[in-house]
Amino acid sequence: MAVPVTVVAPPDAPEEQGAAKVGDRRRRLLTVIDGLGAGLVVGVVLGLAVGLLVGVIAGIIVAVALSFAIARGATAVVLGVLGAQPVDEDEFPGVHNIVEGLCATFGLRVPRLMVIEDTIPNSCVLGSGSSAVLVVTTGLVDGLGLIEMEGVMAHELAHLKRHDGAVSSVALTALLPLVWLTGSDRLVHTAVGRGREYLADQIAVATVRYPPGLRDALDVLQHGPEPGVGSVFTGRRMALTRWLWVDPMVGRRDAPLVGELDATPVRIAALAEW
C-alpha cells in the first residue's frame, strides 16, 4: 500500500547543531522531572509522617540524588533491560569497519558495539560522546549486506549526531516503572521525540555513498521473522524500548500508519524518492 508522504531536505550543519541542543535540553528536563517527582513523593510522605522540615530536606536530597543517578547510570540501566553484551572488533569486523568510516564522516567518536542474540534484525543507539553505545542484533548482522548495513549504521550515527541516544537513555530509565506497570509505549514515544526515526533516515541517506541502501534495509527488516518466546521484542521490554529501534514496528505490523512518521512503511515510502 502506497503511503503519501512529503520528503523534507536533510538538515544542514546549523540545524543539526540546533537539534543537538534541543536533545540536550530534553535530556536535562527529563532528568530533572523524574528527580523532582520522586523527591515530591518522598517529601510528602515524610512530611506527613515525621514533620514538614524533615519532608522538605528528604525530598530535596532524593530529587538531587535521583537526578544525578539517572544522568550517570541511565545507559547502563537500559543495556541491562536489553540484555546487550559487548563484542570485540574481530567478532563483527564488517560492522566495525563501516561504523569507523562513517564516524569519520559524521565527526563522531566510535561508539562501543554491543550485541543482542536475537533473530529479529534491528539496531539502536544509547548515550552520547565517550559513553555512546551501538546495539545490533545477530539477526541484523546475519540478514543485511554491506550496502544495507551502511545505511542502517548511518541512521544510528545520525541519532548520535543529534544527541538522540542520550535522550533515549534518560527517557527510558525515567519511565521504566510506569511502562512496566502499564505496558504502554505512548509516553516513551513522546519523551524521546516523535518523528526522530524519519529525520535520522533523511540525514543518513544524505551521508552514505548509496542512498537506496537504507530503504532496502528497512524493507528487509519489515519482512523479518516474528519475535519468538523470550525475544527482547516482546512484552514489557518491547513496550519500553520500541521507539529506540530503527524498525519500531516489530510485532505491530498492522498498526495504523496515518500521522506516524516513525512507522517503517512510511519511511520506506519516503526513501523511495531518493
C-alpha positions as a printed NumPy array, in Angstrom:
array([[  0.   ,   0.   ,   0.   ],
       [  1.446,   3.382,  -1.003],
       [  1.744,   5.87 ,   1.816],
       [  1.569,   9.574,   0.86 ],
       [  4.452,  11.498,   2.367],
       [  6.278,  14.749,   1.913],
       [ 10.029,  14.411,   1.899],
       [ 11.956,  17.158,   3.641],
       [ 15.538,  18.075,   2.901],
       [ 18.081,  16.736,   5.362],
       [ 19.174,  19.239,   7.99 ],
       [ 22.262,  21.29 ,   7.234],
       [ 25.028,  21.686,   9.805],
       [ 23.488,  24.617,  11.783],
       [ 20.155,  22.795,  12.034],
       [ 21.914,  19.632,  13.201],
       [ 23.634,  21.661,  15.9  ],
       [ 20.262,  23.084,  16.898],
       [ 18.802,  19.588,  17.071],
       [ 21.661,  18.513,  19.319],
       [ 20.978,  21.422,  21.665],
       [ 17.288,  20.54 ,  21.744],
       [ 18.244,  16.968,  22.57 ],
       [ 20.443,  18.104,  25.436],
       [ 17.658,  20.286,  26.846],
       [ 15.176,  17.425,  26.556],
       [ 17.578,  15.087,  28.368],
       [ 18.123,  17.551,  31.219],
       [ 14.418,  18.256,  31.522],
       [ 13.537,  14.565,  31.74 ],
       [ 16.221,  14.029,  34.371],
       [ 15.002,  16.914,  36.5  ],
       [ 11.321,  15.982,  36.167],
       [ 11.937,  12.416,  37.288],
       [ 14.062,  13.546,  40.218],
       [ 11.515,  16.131,  41.299],
       [  8.671,  13.63 ,  41.036],
       [ 10.4  ,  11.126,  43.299],
       [ 11.507,  13.862,  45.674],
       [  7.977,  15.209,  45.927],
       [  6.546,  11.789,  46.801],
       [  9.197,  11.16 ,  49.467],
       [  8.849,  14.683,  50.827],
       [  5.077,  14.476,  51.168],
       [  5.17 ,  11.059,  52.826],
       [  7.844,  12.005,  55.327],
       [  6.345,  15.442,  55.83 ],
       [  3.054,  13.89 ,  56.902],
       [  4.631,  11.08 ,  58.916],
       [  7.521,  12.903,  60.602],
       [  7.393,  16.632,  60.021],
       [  7.459,  19.354,  57.384],
       [ 11.163,  20.192,  57.713],
       [ 12.212,  16.544,  57.504],
       [  9.982,  16.056,  54.481],
       [ 11.419,  19.089,  52.654],
       [ 15.031,  18.106,  53.329],
       [ 14.486,  14.472,  52.404],
       [ 12.609,  15.459,  49.245],
       [ 15.445,  17.718,  48.096],
       [ 18.062,  15.046,  48.784],
       [ 16.101,  12.386,  46.901],
       [ 15.443,  14.701,  43.949],
       [ 19.101,  15.659,  43.57 ],
       [ 20.411,  12.138,  44.145],
       [ 17.994,  10.509,  41.716],
       [ 18.596,  13.122,  39.016],
       [ 22.334,  12.565,  39.331],
       [ 21.935,   8.778,  39.305],
       [ 19.772,   8.842,  36.169],
       [ 22.159,  11.176,  34.374],
       [ 25.139,   8.945,  35.154],
       [ 23.643,   5.476,  35.001],
       [ 20.774,   5.611,  32.508],
       [ 22.602,   3.919,  29.64 ],
       [ 23.701,   1.014,  31.841],
       [ 20.116,   0.551,  33.053],
       [ 18.714,   0.306,  29.52 ],
       [ 21.503,  -2.013,  28.372],
       [ 20.621,  -4.26 ,  31.303],
       [ 16.976,  -4.31 ,  30.213],
       [ 18.018,  -5.194,  26.664],
       [ 20.496,  -7.863,  27.737],
       [ 23.106,  -6.498,  25.317],
       [ 26.639,  -7.894,  25.517],
       [ 29.942,  -6.264,  24.423],
       [ 31.778,  -7.737,  21.451],
       [ 35.345,  -7.496,  20.173],
       [ 36.205,  -5.934,  16.84 ],
       [ 37.204,  -9.273,  15.349],
       [ 33.751, -10.751,  16.026],
       [ 31.951,  -8.421,  13.604],
       [ 34.736,  -6.832,  11.52 ],
       [ 32.399,  -5.716,   8.749],
       [ 30.206,  -3.742,  11.135],
       [ 33.226,  -2.203,  12.858],
       [ 34.766,  -1.093,   9.561],
       [ 31.526,   0.503,   8.371],
       [ 30.999,   2.326,  11.672],
       [ 34.57 ,   3.624,  11.826],
       [ 34.355,   5.013,   8.305],
       [ 31.003,   6.68 ,   8.936],
       [ 32.148,   8.15 ,  12.263],
       [ 34.924,   9.968,  10.397],
       [ 32.277,  11.407,   8.06 ],
       [ 29.93 ,  12.402,  10.891],
       [ 32.716,  13.734,  13.098],
       [ 31.844,  11.35 ,  15.935],
       [ 33.749,   9.127,  18.321],
       [ 33.381,   5.45 ,  17.504],
       [ 30.703,   4.076,  19.857],
       [ 31.053,   0.809,  21.758],
       [ 29.482,  -2.07 ,  19.861],
       [ 27.184,  -4.43 ,  21.772],
       [ 25.078,  -7.314,  20.515],
       [ 21.799,  -8.996,  21.386],
       [ 21.336, -12.636,  20.462],
       [ 18.015, -12.401,  18.624],
       [ 16.841, -13.435,  15.16 ],
       [ 14.93 , -10.153,  14.697],
       [ 17.078,  -7.756,  12.612],
       [ 17.25 ,  -4.414,  14.425],
       [ 19.571,  -1.806,  15.954],
       [ 19.603,   1.212,  18.247],
       [ 21.968,   3.636,  19.978],
       [ 22.199,   4.85 ,  23.574],
       [ 24.207,   7.524,  25.363],
       [ 26.486,  10.089,  23.748],
       [ 30.142,  11.007,  23.372],
       [ 32.518,   8.626,  25.126],
       [ 29.564,   6.725,  26.646],
       [ 27.775,   6.115,  23.325],
       [ 26.763,   2.531,  22.607],
       [ 25.625,   0.989,  19.326],
       [ 23.458,  -2.099,  19.803],
       [ 22.808,  -4.575,  16.987],
       [ 21.053,  -7.916,  16.94 ],
       [ 22.61 , -11.04 ,  15.474],
       [ 19.636, -11.091,  13.121],
       [ 20.718,  -7.72 ,  11.693],
       [ 24.32 ,  -8.834,  11.172],
       [ 23.216, -12.077,   9.516],
       [ 20.427, -10.556,   7.437],
       [ 21.956,  -7.485,   5.765],
       [ 24.576,  -6.995,   3.1  ],
       [ 27.29 ,  -4.353,   3.401],
       [ 25.374,  -1.671,   1.492],
       [ 22.215,  -2.137,   3.554],
       [ 24.265,  -2.281,   6.757],
       [ 25.942,   1.006,   5.858],
       [ 22.53 ,   2.646,   5.56 ],
       [ 21.386,   1.359,   8.964],
       [ 24.648,   2.341,  10.674],
       [ 24.405,   5.825,   9.158],
       [ 20.877,   6.057,  10.567],
       [ 22.131,   5.184,  14.051],
       [ 25.054,   7.595,  13.878],
       [ 22.63 ,  10.328,  12.795],
       [ 20.885,   9.737,  16.127],
       [ 24.197,  10.192,  17.951],
       [ 24.893,  13.371,  15.965],
       [ 21.531,  14.727,  17.146],
       [ 22.146,  13.514,  20.754],
       [ 19.066,  11.286,  20.499],
       [ 20.89 ,   8.418,  22.206],
       [ 21.362,  10.386,  25.416],
       [ 17.705,  11.409,  25.429],
       [ 16.656,   7.779,  24.923],
       [ 18.746,   6.511,  27.842],
       [ 17.318,   9.058,  30.258],
       [ 13.73 ,   8.802,  28.995],
       [ 13.596,   5.026,  29.212],
       [ 15.178,   4.938,  32.666],
       [ 12.829,   7.617,  33.979],
       [  9.737,   5.934,  32.533],
       [ 10.721,   2.33 ,  33.235],
       [  8.484,   1.843,  36.316],
       [  5.444,   3.354,  34.601],
       [  5.856,   1.347,  31.396],
       [  6.432,  -1.856,  33.365],
       [  3.137,  -1.271,  35.164],
       [  1.041,  -0.203,  32.182],
       [  2.674,  -1.877,  29.191],
       [  2.073,   1.295,  27.128],
       [  4.739,   2.801,  24.859],
       [  2.932,   6.075,  24.053],
       [  4.601,   8.214,  26.706],
       [  8.014,   6.843,  25.742],
       [  7.455,   7.88 ,  22.132],
       [  6.564,  11.398,  23.231],
       [  9.545,  11.587,  25.579],
       [ 12.162,  10.505,  23.047],
       [ 10.607,  12.69 ,  20.346],
       [  8.132,  11.876,  17.588],
       [  9.476,  11.927,  14.044],
       [ 13.05 ,  11.246,  15.075],
       [ 13.389,   7.999,  13.081],
       [ 12.186,   9.772,   9.957],
       [ 14.682,  12.614,  10.467],
       [ 17.552,  10.204,  11.113],
       [ 16.708,   8.496,   7.809],
       [ 16.973,  11.788,   5.952],
       [ 20.387,  12.572,   7.46 ],
       [ 21.633,   9.043,   6.789],
       [ 20.757,   8.898,   3.101],
       [ 22.357,  12.318,   2.556],
       [ 25.586,  10.913,   4.001],
       [ 26.093,   7.43 ,   2.564],
       [ 27.507,   6.599,  -0.858],
       [ 24.413,   4.628,  -1.947],
       [ 21.217,   6.255,  -0.577],
       [ 18.824,   3.414,  -1.576],
       [ 20.697,   1.102,   0.794],
       [ 18.753,   2.268,   3.841],
       [ 15.419,   1.843,   2.07 ],
       [ 16.394,  -1.676,   1.042],
       [ 17.5  ,  -2.42 ,   4.605],
       [ 14.205,  -1.233,   6.072],
       [ 12.361,  -3.397,   3.581],
       [ 14.351,  -6.422,   4.775],
       [ 13.617,  -5.53 ,   8.403],
       [  9.923,  -5.079,   7.676],
       [  9.723,  -8.607,   6.286],
       [ 11.784, -10.156,   9.054],
       [ 10.616, -13.033,  11.276],
       [  8.138, -12.673,  14.11 ],
       [  9.717, -12.456,  17.585],
       [  9.88 , -15.748,  19.448],
       [  9.424, -16.589,  23.112],
       [ 11.924, -14.71 ,  25.249],
       [ 12.778, -12.213,  22.494],
       [ 13.635,  -8.661,  23.551],
       [ 10.955,  -7.613,  21.048],
       [  8.069,  -8.95 ,  23.112],
       [  6.201,  -7.922,  26.254],
       [  7.22 ,  -5.105,  28.581],
       [ 10.753,  -4.848,  27.209],
       [  9.402,  -4.039,  23.765],
       [  6.905,  -1.549,  25.176],
       [  9.758,   0.259,  26.913],
       [ 12.264,   0.172,  24.046],
       [ 10.062,   0.222,  20.907],
       [ 10.941,   3.771,  19.899],
       [ 14.672,   3.166,  20.194],
       [ 14.827,   0.742,  17.29 ],
       [ 15.448,   1.525,  13.639],
       [ 12.42 ,  -0.708,  12.995],
       [  9.924,   0.054,  15.77 ],
       [  7.078,  -1.866,  14.159],
       [  8.166,  -5.373,  15.224],
       [  5.06 ,  -7.162,  16.449],
       [  2.829,  -4.278,  15.31 ],
       [  2.839,  -4.54 ,  11.534],
       [ -0.906,  -3.877,  11.385],
       [ -0.799,  -0.659,  13.454],
       [ -2.388,   2.459,  11.85 ],
       [  0.088,   4.49 ,   9.78 ],
       [ -1.783,   7.785,   9.435],
       [  0.209,  10.587,  11.024],
       [  3.013,   8.273,  12.183],
       [  6.253,   9.396,  10.529],
       [  8.327,   6.91 ,  12.508],
       [  6.443,   3.872,  11.185],
       [  8.691,   1.742,   9.   ],
       [  6.376,   1.599,   5.919],
       [  6.01 ,   5.393,   5.919],
       [  9.768,   5.843,   5.986],
       [ 10.291,   3.29 ,   3.222],
       [  7.855,   5.223,   1.038],
       [  9.675,   8.476,   1.757],
       [ 13.079,   6.965,   0.994],
       [ 11.794,   5.677,  -2.358],
       [ 12.146,   9.259,  -3.614],
       [ 15.918,   9.307,  -3.015]])
